[in-house]
Amino acid sequence: MEKRQRLCILGATGSVGISTLEVMALHPRRFEVFALSAHHRIDELAMLCLRWRPRFAVVADAVQARRLRERLGQADVPTEVLHGSAALSELAAHPDVDTVMAAIVGAAGLAPCLAAARAGKRLLLANKEALVVGGGLFMRSVQEGGATLLPIDSEHSAIFQCLPAERAAWHERIDHIVLTASGGPFRARDPASLDDVTPEQACAHPNWVMGRKISVDSATMMNKALEVIEAHWLFALQPEQIRVVIHPQSIVHSMVVCRDQSVLAQLGTPDMKVPIACGLAWPERIDSGAARLDFATLGTLSFEAPDARRFPSLTLAYECLRAAPGATNVLNAANEIAVAAFLEGAIPFPAIHAVNAATLEQVGSDFGAQDTLDDLLALDARARDAARRQVKGRST
């Protein structure tokens, strides 16, 4: 029997982590869990360790590690519990790991992604911030480490599946790509009516089941803005080659427009298990467990241009891509602070964009060197401090 693929799942208790484990459960002879991580959901992580019995589990700090050890000790689970960011990077590069699912949300996922890339792992990238924050350094690390980089965001997985296996042929084939966006829960709302939006309303996505942060990003369309930046790095495209269209049904996940103007698209149900299964088995195809697409009952597929007044985040993304390296790092840091403040009830929904734009203006264009992880994290910290000051000035 062929050796099972050993996975390190970073962000195991989030929606992508859980979906990854659900796909793996369909193929027990093909995959095994080597390590799981979670930031603070200790009870959920304990249940996953009981089910999967990984060799390692990682949590944020020593207090949580002690709690998890006690839980697992009572159940006689031999999983070794580690804590801290260094442990994440250590396991992502562990010689016994074949594949890393990078599903940590935010800039916190950059360091372990870099470690996995440098160690030459098969890296399933669901953490778009690794490219938004450290695109140049990250892509160099992938190349120098000989890693296999497979995008897991449904849109980037769709583009990847529409392209030939030889990366060198991409430039000759692509005229531009089209990233589809659902439009989120406020697609048809007047922007003037969004002042009283609650976190619960912003997190109620019409098609996808996601975590709270990414759900808010979908409502502001910052999620798509970050995906524009991610696509720039993944596919070596200029900003003008990356376009966005709203597709409320979330069936067409993205499209490649070729130089001869033929259009290649990947379709499927709005279920993250589809791109996850693609990444786990590529270039083979395996059962994802997702529902089948029934074209006889599918109905209408519609498309529309995004309204820049309703979704100003997209404009910021393109401006940052055309600015000096580091601007996208600032945008991501500001947005993480702003979204957290909105979810805590500190600022109203429209202030998320205001904080992002004002932080970019406050930090300015002198981003410094962007050649090392320390450089990137220093700029990230500076941007977060500026964003916190902006939040404080807008607190409700």
C-alpha positions in Angstrom: 0.0 0.0 0.0 1.2 3.5 -0.8 2.5 5.5 2.2 -0.2 7.7 3.7 0.3 11.5 3.3 1.0 13.1 6.8 -0.6 16.4 7.4 0.1 19.3 9.7 -3.1 21.4 9.8 -2.6 24.9 11.0 -5.9 26.4 12.2 -7.6 23.0 12.7 -10.7 24.3 14.5 -11.6 26.9 11.9 -13.9 26.2 9.0 -11.2 25.3 6.5 -9.4 23.0 9.1 -12.6 21.2 9.9 -13.5 20.8 6.2 -10.0 19.4 5.6 -10.5 16.8 8.3 -13.9 15.9 6.8 -12.3 15.2 3.4 -9.4 13.2 5.0 -12.0 11.1 6.8 -13.3 9.9 3.5 -9.8 8.6 2.6 -8.3 7.0 5.7 -5.8 4.9 3.7 -4.5 8.0 1.9 -4.1 10.6 4.7 -3.1 10.8 8.4 -2.9 13.7 10.8 0.5 14.4 12.2 -0.2 17.8 13.9 -3.1 20.1 14.7 -3.1 23.7 15.9 -5.6 26.1 17.3 -5.3 29.5 18.8 -7.8 29.4 21.7 -10.5 26.8 21.0 -9.1 24.3 23.4 -12.2 22.2 23.9 -12.7 21.8 20.1 -9.0 21.0 19.7 -9.2 18.4 22.4 -12.1 16.7 20.6 -10.1 16.6 17.4 -7.1 15.1 19.2 -9.4 12.4 20.7 -10.7 11.6 17.2 -7.4 11.8 15.2 -4.7 11.2 17.8 -2.1 13.4 16.2 1.6 13.2 17.3 1.6 16.9 18.1 -0.9 19.7 19.0 -0.1 23.4 19.3 -1.9 26.1 21.1 -1.2 29.8 21.8 0.3 29.9 25.2 1.5 27.8 28.3 -1.8 28.2 30.1 -3.8 26.7 27.3 -1.2 24.0 26.7 -1.6 22.9 30.4 -5.4 22.8 30.0 -5.1 20.7 26.8 -2.5 18.3 28.4 -4.9 17.7 31.3 -7.8 17.0 29.0 -5.8 14.6 26.8 -4.1 12.9 29.8 -7.5 12.1 31.3 -8.5 10.4 28.0 -5.1 8.6 27.6 -4.3 10.4 24.3 -0.5 10.4 23.8 -0.4 13.7 21.7 2.5 15.9 22.7 1.3 19.5 23.4 3.4 22.5 22.4 2.7 26.2 22.5 3.7 29.5 20.8 4.4 30.7 17.3 7.9 29.1 17.2 6.2 25.7 17.7 4.0 26.3 14.7 7.0 27.0 12.4 8.8 24.0 13.8 6.0 21.6 13.0 5.4 23.2 9.6 9.0 22.3 8.7 9.1 19.0 10.6 10.9 16.3 8.5 8.0 13.8 9.1 5.4 16.2 7.6 4.5 15.8 4.0 1.8 18.4 3.6 0.9 21.6 5.5 -2.6 23.0 5.4 -2.1 26.7 6.1 -5.5 27.8 7.4 -4.5 30.3 10.2 -6.4 33.5 9.6 -4.3 36.7 9.4 -0.7 37.7 9.4 0.0 35.2 12.2 0.1 32.5 9.6 3.0 34.1 7.7 5.9 32.6 9.8 4.8 29.0 9.6 4.0 29.4 5.9 7.5 30.6 5.3 8.9 27.7 7.3 6.9 25.2 5.3 8.0 26.8 2.0 11.7 26.8 3.0 11.4 23.1 4.0 10.1 22.2 0.6 6.7 21.0 1.8 3.5 20.5 -0.2 1.8 23.7 1.0 -1.9 24.1 0.7 -2.4 27.8 1.1 -5.7 29.0 2.6 -3.9 31.8 4.4 -4.0 34.6 1.8 -2.3 37.0 4.2 1.0 35.1 3.8 1.0 36.6 0.3 -0.6 39.9 1.1 1.9 40.6 3.9 5.0 38.9 2.5 4.4 38.2 -1.2 7.9 38.7 -2.5 9.7 36.9 0.3 7.1 34.2 0.4 7.3 33.4 -3.3 11.1 33.4 -3.2 11.0 31.0 -0.3 8.7 28.6 -2.3 11.1 28.7 -5.2 14.3 28.3 -3.2 12.9 25.6 -0.9 11.4 23.6 -3.8 7.9 23.6 -2.2 4.8 22.7 -4.0 2.3 25.6 -3.6 -1.3 24.8 -4.1 -3.9 27.5 -3.6 -7.0 26.6 -1.5 -9.1 29.8 -1.7 -11.9 28.7 -4.0 -11.2 31.5 -6.5 -7.4 30.9 -6.8 -7.9 27.1 -6.9 -10.3 27.7 -9.8 -7.7 29.8 -11.7 -5.0 27.2 -10.9 -7.2 24.4 -12.2 -7.8 26.3 -15.5 -4.1 26.7 -16.2 -1.6 24.3 -17.7 0.7 22.4 -15.4 3.8 24.2 -16.8 4.0 27.5 -15.0 6.2 28.9 -17.7 3.2 28.7 -20.1 0.9 30.8 -18.0 2.2 34.2 -19.2 1.8 33.2 -22.9 -1.8 31.9 -22.3 -3.4 34.5 -20.0 -4.9 37.8 -21.2 -6.5 38.4 -17.8 -8.4 36.5 -15.0 -11.8 37.2 -13.5 -12.3 36.6 -9.8 -15.9 36.1 -8.8 -17.4 37.5 -5.7 -20.8 36.7 -4.1 -21.3 40.3 -3.0 -21.9 39.2 0.6 -25.0 40.0 2.6 -25.2 43.7 1.7 -24.8 43.5 -2.1 -28.2 45.2 -2.7 -28.1 47.5 0.3 -27.8 51.3 0.0 -24.4 52.1 1.5 -26.1 54.9 3.4 -28.1 52.3 5.3 -25.1 50.4 6.7 -24.4 52.5 9.8 -26.5 50.3 12.1 -25.3 46.9 10.7 -24.6 44.4 13.5 -21.8 41.8 13.6 -24.4 39.1 13.4 -25.8 40.6 10.2 -22.3 41.1 8.7 -21.4 37.4 9.4 -24.6 36.0 7.8 -23.1 35.1 4.5 -25.7 34.0 1.9 -23.7 31.1 0.4 -20.6 30.2 2.4 -20.0 29.0 5.9 -16.9 30.8 7.2 -15.3 32.3 10.3 -16.4 35.7 11.7 -13.4 37.6 10.4 -13.5 36.4 6.8 -17.3 36.8 6.8 -17.0 40.5 7.7 -14.3 40.8 5.0 -16.8 39.3 2.5 -19.4 41.9 3.6 -16.9 44.7 3.0 -15.4 42.9 0.0 -12.0 43.3 1.6 -11.8 39.5 1.2 -11.9 40.0 -2.6 -9.5 42.9 -2.3 -7.0 40.6 -0.5 -7.6 37.9 -3.2 -6.7 40.4 -5.9 -3.3 40.9 -4.2 -2.9 37.2 -3.7 -3.6 36.5 -7.4 -0.9 39.1 -8.3 1.7 36.9 -6.5 0.4 33.5 -7.3 0.0 33.9 -11.0 2.6 36.7 -11.7 -0.1 39.1 -13.1 -0.2 42.8 -13.3 -3.0 44.6 -11.5 -4.8 45.4 -14.8 -4.9 41.7 -15.6 -6.9 40.9 -12.4 -10.6 41.8 -12.6 -13.5 41.2 -10.3 -17.2 40.5 -11.0 -20.0 39.9 -8.6 -21.7 36.5 -9.1 -24.3 36.1 -6.4 -24.9 32.3 -6.9 -21.2 31.4 -6.2 -21.2 28.6 -8.7 -18.6 29.9 -11.1 -15.6 30.2 -8.8 -13.3 32.2 -11.2 -12.3 32.4 -14.9 -9.2 32.6 -17.1 -9.6 34.7 -20.2 -7.0 33.5 -22.7 -5.2 35.6 -25.3 -7.6 34.3 -28.0 -10.5 35.5 -25.8 -11.7 32.0 -25.0 -12.8 31.7 -21.4 -12.0 28.8 -19.1 -14.0 28.5 -15.9 -14.2 26.2 -12.9 -17.7 25.5 -11.5 -18.9 23.8 -8.4 -21.1 24.0 -5.4 -20.1 26.7 -2.8 -18.3 24.2 -0.5 -14.7 24.6 0.6 -14.3 20.8 0.6 -14.0 21.0 -3.3 -10.8 23.1 -3.5 -9.4 21.3 -0.4 -9.8 17.9 -2.0 -8.2 19.2 -5.1 -5.2 20.4 -3.2 -4.9 17.3 -1.1 -4.8 14.9 -4.1 -3.5 17.1 -7.0 -2.9 16.2 -9.8 -5.3 13.3 -9.0 -9.0 13.8 -8.1 -10.7 12.3 -5.1 -14.2 12.4 -3.6 -14.6 15.6 -1.7 -17.9 14.8 0.0 -19.5 18.0 -1.5 -22.9 18.0 -3.1 -23.1 17.5 -6.8 -24.0 20.4 -9.1 -27.4 19.7 -10.8 -27.5 21.7 -14.0 -31.1 20.7 -14.6 -32.2 22.6 -11.5 -29.4 25.2 -11.3 -31.4 28.1 -12.6 -29.9 31.4 -13.7 -26.3 32.4 -13.3 -25.9 36.2 -13.1 -23.0 38.6 -13.1 -22.6 42.3 -12.4 -19.8 44.8 -11.9 -19.0 45.7 -8.3 -20.1 49.1 -7.1 -17.0 51.1 -6.0 -19.1 53.2 -3.7 -20.5 50.2 -1.9 -17.2 48.3 -1.9 -14.3 50.8 -1.7 -11.9 48.1 -0.4 -11.3 47.0 -4.0 -10.0 50.4 -4.9 -7.6 50.3 -2.0 -6.2 46.9 -3.1 -5.3 48.1 -6.5 -3.8 51.3 -5.2 -1.6 49.3 -2.8 -0.5 46.9 -5.5 0.7 49.9 -7.5 2.5 51.5 -4.5 5.8 50.6 -3.0 6.3 47.1 -1.5 4.8 47.1 2.0 1.6 48.9 1.2 -0.4 45.7 1.1 1.1 44.7 4.5 -0.2 48.0 5.9 -3.7 47.4 4.4 -3.9 43.9 5.9 -2.8 45.0 9.3 -5.2 47.9 9.4 -8.1 45.7 8.3 -7.4 43.1 11.0 -7.5 45.8 13.7 -10.6 47.4 12.2 -12.6 44.2 11.8 -11.8 43.1 15.3 -13.0 46.5 16.6 -16.2 46.2 14.6 -16.9 42.7 16.0 -16.3 44.0 19.5 -18.8 46.8 18.9 -16.2 49.5 19.1 -16.8 51.0 15.7 -19.7 51.0 13.2 -19.5 48.9 10.0 -18.7 51.8 7.6 -15.7 52.8 9.8 -13.8 49.7 8.8 -13.0 51.2 5.5 -12.3 54.6 7.0 -9.8 53.1 9.4 -8.1 51.2 6.6 -7.8 54.3 4.3 -6.7 56.6 7.2 -4.1 54.1 8.4 -2.5 53.9 4.9 -2.4 57.7 4.8 -0.9 57.9 8.3 1.8 55.3 7.8 2.8 57.0 4.5 4.9 55.6 1.8 8.2 55.0 3.7 7.8 51.3 4.4 11.5 50.4 4.8 13.1 47.2 3.7 10.8 44.2 3.1 13.4 41.5 2.7 13.1 39.5 5.9 10.4 38.2 8.2 11.5 40.7 10.8 11.1 43.5 8.3 7.6 42.4 7.5 6.6 42.0 11.1 8.0 45.4 12.1 5.9 47.1 9.4 2.9 45.0 10.5 3.3 46.2 14.1 3.7 49.9 13.0 0.6 49.7 10.9 -1.4 48.0 13.7 -0.4 50.8 16.1 -1.6 53.4 13.6 -4.8 51.5 13.0 -5.5 51.3 16.8 -5.2 55.1 17.0 -7.6 55.4 14.1 -10.1 53.1 15.9 -9.8 55.0 19.1 -10.8 58.2 17.3 -13.9 56.6 15.8 -15.1 54.5 18.8 -18.8 54.4 19.3 
